[in-house]
Amino acid sequence: MYVIKKQQFYFTEGTDLKKIISLAILISLTGTMNFPLAVSAQEVNTATPKVFKSMVKKSKKETNDYKYTYINLDWWKNFNDANLDEYINLAITNNYDLKMATIATKEYYQNVKLQFSGELPQAMAGFAPNLLKMQKNTDWNWMFAVPGIVNYEADIFLKNRDKTKSVKKLYEASLLDERAAHISVAAAVGTTYLNIVKLDKLIALQEDIVKSRQSIYDLMLMRNKEGLTSTADTVKANKALIAGTTDLYEYKKQREIMAHQLAVLIGESPENASSLKISNYDDINFTGIIPTEISSEVIINRPDYLKAEKMVEKAGIDVRVARKEFLPSINLTGVILPTAGSLGSLFSFKNSLTALAAGAMLPIFTGGRRIANLRLQKERYERILQDYYKTNLTSIQEVNDSLVTIKQDLEKLKANEKQAMLERADYGFDKEKYNQGVISKLDLIQVEENLMVIDKTVAAQKINCYVDYIGLYKAAGSKI
């Protein structure tokens, strides 16, 4: 901002007049170097966003290889399922959350470059034609000026360098957010896929159970007509049939919802969910080694833990920057202003006004802003440090919870498998009794239904164990 006192000027011909006019042009230009562009309002098509030429990437092709390192693809191959591997690959390429996470890292990187530009000299140049008419002169004369200004803040206290380091920590944290997003999406794809496998198995078993209960109801209805079964028992059989049918509808509903979720995770439309390839339950065979215990040092591989470290480092740098705000800022400015009455003699050195200036500015009174800012950054540092400690404990808790869950669910699976084995043996004995005419067909069907119910429990529990493995994979930051 320039303050000009009102006073009378008397111009004389010669170099003094040229210097005064040149300086006036320079002052006017320094405040008007930026020219806004007028943009007319246009209708916005909310259905299909407009893509401008500047939005089309012309850089070299990007690779997704580093993303496979994020998710530890070799671990997923332990499921020995080609369909699951394909969906993991599709999610890495097409999932929109992952695309946004990757774009966010690029935004933070540009912020680093933007901040770094403050460490470099700034130069401006312009062209200013002027038409002048002096006092007591009837002629209008042209004067041309080509002002050039170079400004540099001497960063002797490294304040700007620290600001760049602070922004760079945000970029490094964004890379960890990207990694966390990939691990989370991969875990979601695996969990959703395995739950669909489980529901397919449960639906198949439940359909057999419904058929069995239909046979039981039909037999009891016939026996009731013959007076061999009470009406109450027949009603109970009908209720069991309806309950089984209701459970079947619920499984099918859950299966469709899970298929929609899987489609979205891999970047497909939910309308194509029915075309997704899902392996059979019996074909899933996890061959990886699940550890019974894990060192607490595994948490250093978790992206959230590493991000918490980066944020502590950034907070420390911000405190340092806040302290340096109490130091003076030193600016160096260079100006060259060629002026001439004709374009041919514009770049002659004798027609140029040059200046080199240096200045140190120290805020004396800012209403307590700098002190408040320093205290604010210190408090922010303490809060972020406490969050780092909390993240440390939470990471250990999640790993331990996953290990306990795996251990208990495996024990439960063993018990269920043992119960299923006994139930199958019991069914074999009853089948022999039926062949010998000792028990009725109704009794045999009821025993067979009990076997299918325990098979449902075993199938669900086995998939739950697989999902537990994925939980440990996620808790360990994919590095197991």
Secondary structure, DSSP 8 states (H G I E B T S, - for coil): ------------SSHHHHHHHHHHHHHHHHTS-------------SSS----GGGS--S-----HHHHHHHTHHHHGGG--HHHHHHHHHHHHH-HHHHHHHHHHHHHHHHHHHHHGGGS-EEEE--EEEEE--TT----EEEEE--EEEEEEE-TT-HHHHHHHHHHHHHHHHHHHHHHHHHHHHHHHHHHHHHHHHHHHHHHHHHHHHHHHHHHHHHHHHHHHTTSS-HHHHHHHHHHHHHHHHHHHHHHHHHHHHHHHHHHHTT--GGGGGG-----GGG----S---S---GGGGGG-HHHHHHHHHHHHHHHHHHHHHHTTS-EEEEEEEEEEEESSSTTTT-GGGEEEEEEEEEE-----TTHHHHHHHHHHHHHHHHHHHHHHHHHHHHHHHHHHHHHHHHHHHHHHHHHHHHHHHHHHHHHHHHHHHTTSS-HHHHHHHHHHHHHHHHHHHHHHHHHHHHHHHHHHHTTT--
